Amino acid sequence: MTVSEHDAESGPVQVRGTVLTVRQIDAYYAITIVAPGIAARFKPGQFVTVAVGGHDTSMLLRRAFSIHDVRPDHGGTVEFIFAISGRGTRWLAERKARDVLDLTGPLGRPFPVPRDPVSCLLVGGGYGSAPLFALAGRLRERHCSVDFLLGAASGDKVFGALTARRTGRSATITTVDGSLGLRGIVTDMLGQVIHEARTDVIYACGPMAMLRQVTALARRYDIPAQVAVEEAMACGMGVCMTCVLPVVGTDGITRMVRSCVDGPVFRGEQVRWDEVGTIPFDAFGAPGWEPKMRRVPAATQAGPDRTDQARRHGHGA
């Protein structure tokens, strides 16, 4: 297989898919669409973008949704979960079987999976837990043990609690109001679950505040955390630059990277959570930024001769 043939089979596709079902699940909606090309290419953690509003709509931007499940039915179907949060998602909730939707995917960087069997803890907040179930299936194929820690404000906003209890080695549920599982937020129980499950790696998806806390606790226990960020996306394909966030690379340099193509999955400790929504002063390309190796030490700035010497040895600009 040539490189171009491989890219054709693994890259995203744009399709017009027929809606099979739209059903309400507590506070959320699940929509299943026939999309064989996307289903065949999907890896857990990837997402789709969907055109909303119909042909004559003023809603020009697509909506991005994590893929919850793919199945071989009808050649290949894709399911995603959403909550009504505006005109676009309300329009989606009103779709009927046999309607046709324009969607593109799979997009984004998927969750990396371990080469060897390890103990994996999957942490989800609200319907952010949706992509974790396909990941759980992939992890079990690798003979990993899977534990769930899911939470939300109330019981009707916890997605997948029953599935987690049925398929996970363990499943811990928390709600802020105590209507399902334990009262509190997921990070209240994270330390205890890590100890009981002997967790080797954490996977998380949910609100950014939750991901920040999960990352902090994972670092305290020296456990790697892979997190799928929830950043607003306009194009989903790396063009518009609306979903950027500061991430530290392996070279130690902070760059403003695009969640849609460089993510949505990142190593948690590489995200500069305190500065999400800003451009850090030391980020690559920020005003006044320059590589450390090119910065002239103060001692070399005393006169032109010493500065020229520093430049000749690769220490100056």
N, C-alpha and C positions, 0 to 999 in steps of 0.2 A: 504494500500500500504506500503510495506517495504521501508526502507531507500535505499537499493540497487535498488529497482524498480524505486523509485523517481529519483535517480541519473541517471539511464539509460534513463529516459524520459526527463531530464532537461539538461544533460551534452552535450558536443559537439560530433559531429559525423563526420566521414570522408566518403565522397560520391563521386561517379563519376556521374556528372550531365550533362544532355544534354543542349546545348545552344539553347535557343529559338530565341533570337534576340541580335544583336549588332548594336547600332545606335549612331550616333554622335549628341551631343547636344551642339552647339556652340563650345567652346574650349575643351569639355570633351566627354567621351564615356560612354554609359550606356549598361551594359550587363546583360541579364536576363537568369537564369539557372534553370532548373528543379531540385529541391533539397528538397523534402518533409520533410525529417528528420530535416534539418536545419530550414526550414520555421516554423515548428511546435514548435520549441524550442526558437525561436527568441524573444528577448526583445530589444526595442530601445536603441541604443548606442553600441550594440555588433557588432562584425566584423567577417569576414571570411579570411582564408588564402588560396591562390590558387597556385597550381603548374603551372609553365609556361615553355614553350619551347619544350614540347613534350618529348617522351621517351629517346631520345639520346642527350638531351641538356646538355650543361655545366653549365646552370643556375640552380644550385641545391637548392637555397633558395626560399621558397614560398614568395608571395607578399600578404601583408595584406590590406584589404579594408573594410571600414565601410559599413554596410548593409543599403541601402537606403530604400528598400521596400520589403515586402513579400506579396504574393497573393495566393489565394487558387487554381488558375488555374493549371491544369495538376497535381493535387495532392498537389501542393505547390511549388511556385517559389521564388527565391531570386534575387534581383537586386542590383548591386553596381555600383558606379560611379568612373571613374578614368581619369587621364590625362596621355598622353604619356610623360614619363620622362626617358625612357631608353629602353633597349632591351626587357625586360620582358613585360612592358606595351605595347610596340609596337606590340609584338607577340599577346597579348590579343586583341588588336584593330583589328587584322587581322582575328580573329575567325569568323566562319560562322555558320548559323543555322544548327543544328544536329551534330556539333562538340561536343566532350565530354571533360569536364574539371574535374580535381581532386581538390576538395575543402574540407576544414574542418571548422566547425563552429556549432553553433554560439560560439564565443570566447569572453572572457572579461567580465568585470562588466558593467551592463547596467546603464542607467540613473535612479536614484530613482524618483518616482513620489509622489506628495503630497497626503495625505489622504483626505484632505478637499479642496474644490474649492478655488483657489488662482489666482492671476494675474501673468502669466508667460511670461518672455521675452526670446525669442530664438535668439541667436546671432551667425551668421555664416560668415566665411571668405572663399571665393573661393568655391571649391567643398567640403570644410569642412562642409558646410551647409547640405549636403546630409542626414546624420542621423537624422537631426532635424525634418524632416517631419513625419516620423513614430512616433517620440516622440510627435509631435503636436497632432496626432490622439489619442494617448493614454491619453494625458492631457485633450483633449476635452471629452473623455469618462468619466473622473473624474469631468466634468463640470467646468474645469478651463478655464479662458480666455487666449488666445494665441496671442502675438504680435511678429512680426518678425523684426529683424534688420540685414540685409545682406549687404555684401560689397565685393569688389575685386578691382584689378587694373583697369579693364576695363569691359564694359558691357557684353562681350562674356564670361567673367570668373566669373560672378555672377551666381551661380546655384540656380534655383528654384524661381526666382523673381515672375514669373507669378502665380505659385502655392501659394506662400506666400500671394500675393495680393488677390487671390481668396478665400483662406481659413482662413487667419488670421484676427483677429479683426482690426489690423493695420499692415502695412508693410512699413518699411523705407529702402530704397536702397541707398547705397553710392558707388561711384567709384572714384579712384584716378584721372582719367583723365576726369571725368565729363560726360562720354558717356552714363551713365544710372543713373537716380536718382540724388542725391546730390553729389557735388564734395567734396571729402575728404575720410577719413577712418571711419570705423564703430564706433570707440571709440570717434570720434568727436561729434557724435549724441547721444551717450549712455546716458549722463546725461539728455538731453531733453526728450528722449523717456521714461526713468525711471519716470520722473515727470508726463508726459502726460498719461502714461499707469498705473500709480500707482503700479509699479512692486513690487511683493512680493518675487520672486525668479528668478534668471537668469540661463539659460542653454546656454552653448557656445561650439562651435567646430570650429577649424580653426588653422591657424599658431600659433606657440608657443608665438611669440611676441604679437599677438593679445590677446591671452588668458591671458597673463601676465597683459596687460593693463586693460582688462575687470575685472580681479580679483581685481586690485588696485582700480578701480572706484566702484566696488560692495562693497568693504570694506569701502570706504568713505561714501557710502549711507547706510551702515549696512544691506546689502542685501546678503543672501547666494547665492553663485555661484557654479554650478556644471559644470565642464569643462571636455571635452573629449580631451585628449592630443594627439598630433601628433608626436610620437616618432618612429624612425625607428625600425622595428622588423625583426629579422631573422627567429625565429621559431614560434613565436606567442603563445607558450604554456608554457613559463616560464622556459625553459631549458637553453637557451644560454646566458641570462643575458645581452643582448645588449641594451635593452630598459629601463634600470633602471634610476630613477630620485629620488632626495631627497624629502621625504614627512614627515611631522611632524605628529606623531600619537596622539591619544587622551591622551596618557600618557606624551606628551610633548617631546618624544624622536624622533629624526630624524632617519629615516631608508632609505636605498636605496631599493626602491620597484620596482617591475617589472610592466611596463605599461600594458603588455598583460594580466596578470592574476589579479593583484591588481587594475588595471584600465581597460580600458583607461579613465574611468570617476573618477574624484577626486573632493573633495571639494577644490575650488580654493585657499582658504587661507591656506590650508595645504601644498601646493606645494611651495618649496623654489626656486622661479623662478630665482633669481639672481645667483643661484648655479647649475642650470640644466646643465648637461654636466661635472660636477665635483663631487668629493666626499667631502662634508664639513668636516672640522676637527673634528666636534662634532657629526658626524653621527655614529650610532651604528656600531661597528666593525672597525671603522677607527683607524689607528695607534695611540696608546696612549689613546684611548677612555676607559672610565670606568664610571659606574653608579654614579650619583651624590651622592646617599646615601652611597656609599662606599668610597668616596673621604675623606681622612684624613685632617681635618682642620689644617692650619699652626701651630696653638697654640699647637696641640697635637704632633707635630713632634720634640719637644724640647728634649725629652729623651725617653728611652725605657719604663719607668714606665707609663708615660702619654699616650703613644701610645697603650700599652697593655690595659689600662683602656678604651680608646676609642673603641678598638676592642671588648671588652667585652660588650659594650653598643651598638654594631651594627653600629658604625660610621667608622670603619676602614676596611681594605681589609681582 
